[in-house]
Amino acid sequence: MTEGGTNTILKNPRHEKFCQLVASGMKPADAYVSLGYSANGAAPSANNLLKRADVVERVRELKELAAQSAVARLELKREWVLEQLVDNVRKCEQDVAVLDRNGQPTGVYTFQAAAANRALELIGKELGMFVDRSHTKPTRIEDLTDEMLDAMIAAAKAEDDEHEQPDETVQ
């Protein structure tokens, strides 16, 4: 075993390969047979092998290493996507020449605000910067936006106007 109990390659090469195959998702009996052991009694023999402490630990270790690798690959993909979105924002914020049918600049330039805003929105969502408030009702007055307060005041005034009737005096 190596220090810290990590990367513990088993001394028996067949046992090591068995652990690798099981950790990768192969059924233990199939892994056992693929290593040249007899198919007769492969299931109980594979299960017996899986009861060994060193084998159990090695399978767990290999699964953990695979999971860490998957997380690292996912993070790399996430990082790449975010980099591409930032690059799109930068490109969209520049003046882009409008080209004619022949690919020649027309002298007109465009700013692609919608594309830049969409890329920024995706970046913000990925970073958890935005919260969907469409399904939540504020419970405190401090949580209300100015627009919400204005709408509530206007609705209250309209309701008051409906209920107010001019005084009729009988003469």
MOURNOR-V711496 format. One record per backbone hydrogen bond with DSSP energy under -0.5 kcal/mol. CO is the residue of the C=O (numbers start at 1). NH is the residue of the N-H. E is the energy in kcal/mol with one decimal. If there is no record, write none. Layout:
CO,NH,E / CO,NH,E
This chain:
2,5,-1.8 / 3,6,-0.7 / 7,9,-1.2 / 11,13,-0.7 / 12,16,-2.4 / 13,17,-2.5 / 14,18,-2.4 / 15,19,-2.5 / 16,20,-2.3 / 17,21,-2.6 / 18,22,-2.6 / 19,23,-2.8 / 20,24,-1.5 / 21,26,-2.3 / 22,25,-1.5 / 27,31,-2.7 / 28,32,-2.5 / 29,33,-2.2 / 30,34,-2.4 / 31,35,-0.8 / 32,35,-0.6 / 32,37,-1.3 / 33,36,-2.1 / 39,41,-0.5 / 39,42,-1.8 / 41,45,-2.0 / 42,46,-2.9 / 43,47,-2.4 / 44,48,-2.3 / 45,49,-2.1 / 46,50,-2.1 / 48,51,-1.0 / 49,52,-1.3 / 52,56,-2.7 / 53,57,-2.5 / 54,58,-2.0 / 55,59,-2.6 / 56,60,-2.3 / 57,61,-2.5 / 58,62,-2.7 / 59,63,-2.4 / 60,64,-2.3 / 61,65,-2.4 / 62,66,-2.3 / 63,67,-2.3 / 64,68,-2.4 / 65,69,-2.1 / 66,70,-2.3 / 67,71,-2.3 / 68,72,-2.3 / 69,73,-2.4 / 70,74,-2.4 / 71,75,-2.7 / 72,76,-2.1 / 73,77,-2.2 / 74,78,-2.7 / 75,79,-3.0 / 76,80,-2.4 / 77,81,-2.4 / 78,82,-2.5 / 79,83,-2.4 / 80,84,-2.4 / 81,85,-2.4 / 82,86,-2.4 / 83,87,-2.3 / 84,88,-2.4 / 85,89,-2.3 / 86,90,-2.3 / 87,91,-2.3 / 88,92,-2.8 / 89,93,-2.0 / 90,94,-0.6 / 91,94,-0.8 / 92,112,-1.5 / 94,96,-0.5 / 95,97,-0.5 / 96,110,-2.7 / 98,106,-2.8 / 100,103,-2.1 / 104,100,-2.9 / 108,98,-3.1 / 110,96,-2.5 / 110,112,-0.5 / 111,113,-1.5 / 112,116,-2.1 / 113,117,-3.0 / 114,118,-2.2 / 115,119,-2.2 / 116,120,-2.3 / 117,121,-2.4 / 118,122,-2.4 / 119,123,-2.2 / 120,124,-2.8 / 121,125,-2.5 / 122,126,-2.3 / 123,127,-2.0 / 124,129,-3.1 / 124,130,-0.5 / 125,128,-1.2 / 131,133,-0.8 / 133,136,-1.0 / 140,143,-1.6 / 141,144,-1.3 / 145,149,-2.5 / 146,150,-2.8 / 147,151,-2.3 / 148,152,-2.3 / 149,153,-2.6 / 150,154,-2.5 / 151,155,-2.3 / 152,156,-2.3 / 153,157,-2.5 / 154,158,-2.4 / 155,159,-2.1 / 156,160,-2.3 / 157,161,-2.6 / 158,162,-1.6 / 159,163,-1.4 / 160,164,-1.7 / 167,169,-0.7
